[in-house]
Amino acid sequence: MIAELAKPGAPYVYGVAQGAMNARTAHVVYSGPEEMAVQQASADLARFYGLPTFGYGGCSDSLMLDDQWAFEAGMTLLTAAQAGVTLLHDIGYVASGTASSYESVVVMDELVSWVKAYLDGVTIDTDALAVDEIAAVGPGGTHLTRRYTRRHVRDYVMPQLISQDQYDAWAAAGGSTLLERTARKTRELRESERAYRLEPDALRQLDELVEKARREREAG
């Protein structure tokens, strides 16, 4: 690799994302099946060389938050995670990487929990089988107030945006759509106090880097 030749032992992250091109428009496609298949193969190759990887998922080629955005973002997030990419970039990107969306980032945060739970698989051990717990409750009993249930209730993903309500409860709560719930959650997050802020010195250094880049660009 060029990086190794230039500086032996240099830290290196293998970029496995390789966008495809739409043959009709020559436009770079972020979320096509071919791209995700190549990313999978490239991640396998990186593991063969013992390198960490940089790829993308949770993104879409759609120009708006519509049905296409939903299925592309979900599919790319899941396939990238299954590929074992070390660092997933472009979470929340839309319009083939030319734009980003606060709402898309918020939804993808919830989908990340879904994907992680899926990849964790199923645990088969004495505690998970709960044979003694089932016998203790017996036919006609309830597990809802049991210590076992309290201990394991957080093992399951508890979505805030994805609706898992029955129709009557959903309708009584206003019958909101996913995008409506997401817009409300996004507003709340943006209006709340930030949990983390960069130190003033770090902000100053970033401003200096941006200004330096701007001057170099203008100088040609």
C-alpha positions in Angstrom: 0.0 0.0 0.0 1.1 3.6 -0.7 0.7 4.6 2.9 3.0 1.8 4.1 5.6 2.6 1.5 5.5 6.3 2.5 5.7 5.6 6.2 6.1 2.0 7.4 3.9 1.2 10.3 1.6 4.2 9.8 -1.9 3.7 11.2 -4.3 2.8 8.4 -8.0 2.5 8.0 -9.2 0.7 4.8 -12.0 2.6 3.1 -14.3 -0.1 1.8 -17.1 2.1 0.5 -17.1 2.1 -3.3 -19.9 3.9 -4.9 -21.5 2.6 -8.1 -22.5 4.8 -11.0 -25.9 5.0 -12.6 -25.3 4.2 -16.2 -28.2 6.5 -17.4 -27.2 9.6 -15.5 -23.5 9.1 -14.5 -24.6 9.9 -11.0 -22.9 8.3 -8.1 -25.2 5.8 -6.3 -24.8 5.4 -2.6 -27.4 2.7 -1.8 -27.5 0.3 -4.7 -27.2 -3.5 -4.0 -24.0 -3.7 -6.0 -22.4 -1.1 -3.8 -23.3 -2.9 -0.6 -22.1 -6.2 -2.1 -18.7 -4.7 -3.0 -18.5 -3.2 0.5 -19.0 -6.7 2.0 -16.3 -8.1 -0.2 -13.9 -5.3 0.6 -14.5 -5.7 4.3 -13.7 -9.3 4.0 -10.5 -8.4 2.2 -9.6 -5.9 4.9 -10.0 -8.5 7.6 -7.7 -10.8 5.7 -5.0 -8.1 5.9 -5.9 -7.3 9.6 -7.0 -3.7 8.9 -9.9 -1.7 10.4 -12.5 -0.5 7.9 -14.4 2.6 7.0 -17.7 2.2 5.1 -21.2 3.6 5.1 -24.7 2.7 5.9 -27.9 4.2 7.2 -28.0 6.5 4.1 -30.1 6.9 1.0 -30.2 8.2 -2.6 -33.6 9.6 -2.0 -34.1 13.4 -2.3 -36.6 13.4 0.5 -37.6 11.4 3.6 -40.0 9.1 1.9 -40.6 5.4 1.4 -37.4 5.1 -0.6 -35.4 6.8 2.1 -36.8 4.5 4.7 -36.0 1.2 3.0 -32.6 2.2 1.6 -31.4 3.6 4.9 -32.6 0.5 6.8 -31.1 -1.9 4.2 -27.8 -0.2 4.0 -27.4 0.1 7.8 -28.2 -3.6 8.2 -26.0 -4.9 5.3 -23.1 -2.7 6.4 -23.3 -3.9 9.9 -23.5 -7.5 8.7 -20.4 -6.9 6.6 -18.5 -6.1 9.9 -17.4 -2.6 8.8 -15.4 -1.1 11.7 -16.6 2.5 11.3 -19.9 3.2 9.7 -20.0 6.7 8.2 -22.8 8.7 6.4 -25.5 7.8 8.9 -28.4 10.1 8.0 -27.0 11.1 4.6 -29.6 11.6 1.8 -29.5 12.6 -1.8 -26.5 10.3 -2.5 -24.3 11.9 0.0 -24.9 15.5 -1.1 -27.1 16.4 1.9 -27.8 15.3 5.4 -31.0 15.4 7.5 -31.4 15.9 11.3 -34.6 13.7 11.1 -32.8 11.0 9.3 -30.0 10.9 11.9 -32.6 10.7 14.7 -34.4 7.7 13.0 -31.1 6.0 12.3 -30.1 6.3 15.9 -33.1 4.1 16.7 -32.4 1.7 13.9 -28.9 1.2 15.1 -30.4 -0.2 18.3 -32.6 -2.5 16.2 -29.6 -3.7 14.1 -27.4 -4.2 17.2 -30.1 -6.3 18.8 -30.5 -8.4 15.7 -26.7 -9.0 15.4 -26.5 -10.1 19.0 -28.5 -13.1 18.0 -30.2 -15.5 20.5 -28.7 -16.6 23.8 -29.3 -20.2 24.7 -28.4 -21.0 28.3 -30.0 -22.0 31.5 -31.1 -18.4 32.4 -32.5 -17.7 28.9 -34.5 -20.9 28.7 -36.0 -20.1 32.1 -37.3 -23.6 32.7 -37.5 -23.1 36.5 -39.2 -19.7 36.1 -41.9 -21.2 33.8 -42.5 -24.1 36.2 -42.7 -21.7 39.2 -45.4 -19.6 37.6 -47.3 -22.5 36.2 -50.4 -22.6 33.9 -52.6 -19.6 34.2 -50.1 -17.5 36.1 -48.4 -14.3 35.0 -44.7 -13.4 34.6 -45.3 -9.7 34.6 -44.6 -9.1 38.3 -41.8 -11.6 38.6 -38.2 -10.7 39.5 -37.0 -12.6 36.5 -39.1 -10.3 34.2 -37.8 -7.1 35.9 -34.2 -8.4 35.5 -34.6 -9.1 31.8 -37.1 -6.5 30.5 -34.3 -4.2 29.3 -32.9 -7.0 27.2 -35.4 -5.9 24.5 -35.3 -2.8 22.4 -37.8 -0.2 23.6 -38.3 2.1 20.5 -39.4 5.6 21.0 -40.2 6.4 17.3 -41.2 3.0 15.9 -44.8 2.3 16.8 -45.6 -1.0 18.3 -49.0 0.0 19.7 -52.4 -1.5 19.0 -54.6 0.6 16.7 -56.9 1.9 19.5 -53.9 3.2 21.6 -52.2 4.6 18.5 -55.4 6.5 17.4 -56.1 7.7 20.9 -52.6 9.2 21.1 -53.1 11.2 17.9 -52.4 8.7 15.2 -49.1 10.2 14.3 -46.8 8.9 11.5 -43.2 8.0 11.9 -42.1 11.3 10.3 -44.3 13.3 12.6 -42.9 11.6 15.7 -39.4 12.1 14.4 -39.9 15.8 13.6 -41.2 16.3 17.2 -38.2 14.4 18.7 -35.8 16.3 16.5 -37.2 19.6 17.6 -36.9 18.6 21.2 -33.3 17.5 20.8 -32.2 20.6 18.9 -33.9 22.9 21.5 -32.4 21.1 24.5 -29.1 21.9 26.1 -26.2 20.2 24.5 -24.7 17.4 26.5 -21.2 18.1 25.1 -19.4 21.2 23.8 -15.9 21.6 22.5 -13.5 23.6 24.5 -13.0 27.2 23.3 -9.4 26.4 22.3 -10.5 23.5 20.2 -13.1 25.6 18.5 -10.5 28.3 17.8 -8.2 25.8 16.2 -11.0 24.4 14.0 -11.8 28.0 12.9 -8.2 28.5 12.0 -8.1 25.3 9.9 -11.2 26.3 8.0 -9.9 29.8 7.4 -6.5 28.4 6.2 -8.3 26.1 3.8 -10.5 28.9 2.5 -7.4 31.1 1.8 -5.6 28.3 0.0 -8.6 27.6 -2.2 -9.0 31.2 -3.1 -5.2 31.4 -3.9 -5.7 28.5 -6.4 
